[in-house]
Amino acid sequence: MNSLNHSKDLYNVVVENFHEILKLQRFKKGDIVHSEGKICHNLYFVRLGILRAYYFKEDKDITAHFAFQKESITAPDAFILNKPSKYSIEALEDSEVFSVNNIELENYLDQNPDLERLARKFTQAIYLELLERLEGLVFLSAKERYEALLIRNSQLPLNVNLGHIASYLGITQETLSRIRAQ
C-alpha cells in the first residue's frame, strides 16, 4: 500500500476518533482558508472539495500542496512552529472540511493518551507522502509526475487551474499542455 492510500485509510479513523474536537467548516470556491503572514492554528481534513497551499516567490504563485477528499492540509511552518506562515490556503471548489485547532488537539491528546499512537501513525503517513513527492520531483519525468497526480485524483484537470498544476509539478504550463496533448 502506498503512503497516500494509507493516509486516506487513516482519515476515517482519525475523523471518528477525534470527532469531539473537529469543527465542520464550509468554504466557497475561491475562499482563502488561511492567509500568508498569519499564524495558522488549524489542521484541515477535507471531507469534500479541493484545497491548495501556495506561496509567492518573486511574484510567482507556487502551489506546494493539494488536498483532495480524505486528505489533510495546513500551513506547516505556522502550525508546527507557531509563527507567521509564508503559505496561503485556498478552496479550489466548494469544500467541506473538518478543522481542529492545534491547542485543542494537544489538550485532547493529553486527555486521551491512547490516541497518541493514531496521531503518530497519521503524521508518519503524511511524512511518507511528502517523501514520495520529493522523490518524484527528483527521479520522475514531468509526464510521470503528472500521471501520478492523475492517479491520486482523476478529476484534477476538470477542477484545477492548469497553472496551479504546472507549478505543483515544477514545470511550465506549456510543458504541461504538451504532456496533456499526448
GINORCOR-V685253 format. One record per run of one state. SS is the DSSP state (a for helix, b for strand, c for the rest). FROM is the first residue (numbers start at 1). TO is the last residue. If there is no record, write none. Layout:
BEGIN
[[SS,FROM,TO] [SS,FROM,TO]]
END
This chain:
BEGIN
[[c,1,2] [a,3,17] [c,18,22] [b,23,27] [c,28,31] [b,32,34] [c,35,41] [b,42,48] [c,49,50] [b,51,57] [c,58,59] [b,60,67] [c,68,71] [b,72,73] [c,74,75] [a,76,81] [c,82,87] [b,88,91] [c,92,94] [b,95,101] [a,102,111] [c,112,112] [a,113,139] [c,140,141] [a,142,152] [c,153,155] [a,156,159] [c,160,161] [a,162,169] [c,170,172] [a,173,181] [c,182,182]]
END
